[in-house]
Amino acid sequence: MSEQDTRAGFVAVIGAPNAGKSTLVNALVGQKVAIVSPKAQTTRARLMGIALAGSVQILLVDTPGIFQPKRRLDRAMVAAAWTGAQDADLILLVIDASERVRDEILEGLEKREHPLFLVLNKVDLVKKEKLLSLSAELTQRLDPDKVFMISATQGDGVPDLKDALAATMPEGPWLYPEDEVSDATDRMIAAELTREQLVNQLHQELPYETAIETETWEDRPDGSTVIRQQILVERDSQKAIVIGKGGRRLKALGAAAREEIAQHLGRPVHLFLHVKVNPRWDEDRGLYREIGLDWAD
């Protein structure tokens, strides 16, 4: 394929927490590249999924949800989202059609400099009359280039959205090899897959302010990989929840995470987890670098 025949561009996928951004990115890419959870504020850093549509490479930047920040981690997450929007060729605003629209997101997009596609997600949960009313309201306020009504979990409307994104990408060479689906390192994805299990298994008992830090990573001659990770929590009571009675909860978390990581890497994985209490883990600059966030003052 010559460079004259190819297109490639960046799409910033932004919206409120739990709007379905990561689910949509996975659906557009065609496989799992971003962790998903029913719990809000799961995505933390800018993580790129790479979707192919014929001769077009669509670089989907899955950003953290935009909300009112209260602490340093929150500020870093929101800053990452807006930076992703500023750096993109096109902004893809994902709205949960079944929830109230956050005004701070709309205000931030009213004076944008980039094209905007508006995506009303979870349309399977909303009556048609409400959808049409919401679409008209947001169209009047934001004047998007296109509006799509989809269900990312069901796949409804996703192919049409992908075709429209492909048509808007600028001409030019592909920026990543054809077989790559994400810009995240294996180390980062492994930590995210463990955090996904932590969030999904304990979301009713444990706040989302936890982190996974990869301590060591060893690729063995026999083709397996040994990974040691620590789960950072803020209080002793949270540590007890993660470990569980007789260590059963930690064992279940490790087994599920190991299976996901092994599937991602395509080889056997030996995963060792332990829990560490650090009330100020979110003040560790090194950890911010590890999870792909900039330090927010």
Beta strands, then each sheet from edge to edge (+ up, - down):
strand 1: 7-15
strand 2: 47-53
strand 3: 56-62
strand 4: 90-96
strand 5: 116-121
strand 6: 146-149
strand 7: 211-219
strand 8: 225-233
strand 9: 269-277
sheet 1: 2+ 3- 1- 4- 5- 6-
sheet 2: 7+ 8- 9-
end
